[in-house]
Amino acid sequence: MEQRPESRLVCSDCGSFASLRLAKGTDGVQMLEIQFTWLQEEGRGSVRGWQESIRLPYKPFHAFAQAGENANDAKWSQLSIPEKVTRRYEFHSRKNLHQVVQMPRLRHKLGKTLEHHFQWRDAEKIRIYDDGAPYSFFFEEVTSWGPGVCGGIILHGAEDLAKAQYSVHT
């Protein structure tokens, strides 16, 4: 993986598998991403399963794995370092953002929407543009490898701003 960081390593066992790849965290630290997939045969050619993903800081994991049985004092919990997720918003909005920030209730609702819906690990920044609908926006995610998710931050029920709610559509 160190020689070809853009590729994945896949390990499988009886229909279940793990996909491993190296990635940069938002703070630039090299992370090992492991996506586990467990499959279960239900009969008649039908399969169901579930997935779970984890991210570990690569250097401590590699050192722990290299030490093997000699790592008497090391603890696995030291590998579970929480990543600091920092989002950077770039507003390219002229009209709609100006309208929203002048209304404390809408400003609060937009802030909460951004806080709850944009917790993406690999996003370097989120660009936000005016949408055609009043108080609404278009967004696009920017990642280290190029464009990511895009969609709308739409205010529903704008006729009654006290009850209006933002939702994110991709």
N, C-alpha and C positions, 0 to 999 in steps of 0.2 A: 504494500500500500504506500510506503514511503517513496518508492521509486516511480509509481504511477498514481499520484493522489486523485486524479480525475476518475479513476475506475473504482469498482466495487469488488469486494471479495464475498463470495456466497458460499456458505457451508450448509449442507443439508443432511438430514437423517430421517428416513422413513416418512417423507412427505412434509416434514416441518423443516424450516430453514431459518438462517440468520443472514442478513445482508450487512456488511460492514463497509464503512467508507470514512475517509478523513475529510474534515471540513473546518473552515475557519469560523470561530465564534464571533459574535458582534464586537468583542473587544480584541480580536486578532489572535486569540489563543487557539492553537490547533486542537480540535475536538475529534474524538472517535464516536461516530454515530453507528449504533447497532439497531437494526430493525428485526425483531423476532416475529416469525409467522408460524403459527401452529395450525395444522390442518387435521381434520377428523373426517374419516369416510363414514357416510350415513347409509351407504348401500345404493344399489342401482345406479352406480356411476356418479352419485351426488356427494359433494364434499362441502363442508363448512369449516370455518376457522376464525381466528382472531389474530390481531397484531398488537405489538407494543414496541415503542421506540425509546431508547435511552441515549443520552449523550454523556461522555466522560472526557475530562481533560486528558489528552493523549499521552503527554510525557509521564505523568505519575502512573498511569495505567501501564505503559510500556515498561517503566522501571520495576513496577510490582510484578509484572508477568515475567520479566527477565530474571528477577531474584528467585522466583519459584519457591522451593522449600526453604531457602535460606532467608526468607522474609519473615522471620519469627516475630519481630516487633511491629511489622507493618499491619495496618488495619484496612479492610476494604472500604470502610466508611470514609476514609480520607480521599477516596476517589470521587465521591459524590459531592462535588463542589458546585453549588448553585451558580448558574450563569446570571450575570447582570444584564437584563434586557433594557437597552436604552433605545428609544424610538426617536427618530428625528423627523419632524414634519416640515415639509416645504410647501408653503401656501403660495400658489400662483393664482390666487383669487382676488378679484378687484371688487366686484359688486356684492356677491352673496356673503362673503366673510365680513365685510364692513357692516352689512345689515345685521348679521348674527351677533357680532361683538357689542353692538349697541343695545341689545336686549339681554339682560342678565339671565333670565330663565332659559332662553335658547342657547346662550353661550355655555351655560352649565350643562345642558343636555348634549350639546356637541362635544364638549370636553369629556363627559362620561362615555359617550359612544366611542370616541377615539381611544380612551383608556381601556375599554372592555373588548373592543374588536380587533385591535391591531397589536397583538402580543406575539407576533411572528418572529421566531428566532433569527432567521437569516436576513431579515429586512434591514438594509442599511438606512433607508429612509422611505417615507411615504410622501409622494407629491399629491397635492390636493388642488383641484381646479374648480372654477364655477361650473355649475350644471345649469341647464335651461330652466329648471323648476326653482321657484323662490326658496332661499335658505338651504338649498341642497348643493351637493358637490359630486365631482368625479374624482376618483383617486387611482393612483398606480403605485405599486410597490417597486422599489429598486433594490436589487440584490447584487452581490459581488460578481455573479455570473451573468447578469443582465436583467431584463424586465421580469417582474413576477406577476402577482395577482393584480387585476384591475377591476373596477366596478363603481358603484355609486353609494354615496352616503345621502340617503333620501329622507326628507322630513315628511312624514305622513300626518295628515290632519292639520295642515297649515291654517285652515280657516278658524281654528280655536287653538292658539299657541300654548295655552295652559295645559291642554290635553295632548298636544302634538308629540309625536315620538320619532326619533331617528332610527333608521334601520340601515344595515349594510347589505348591499346586493353585489354579488360577483358574477 
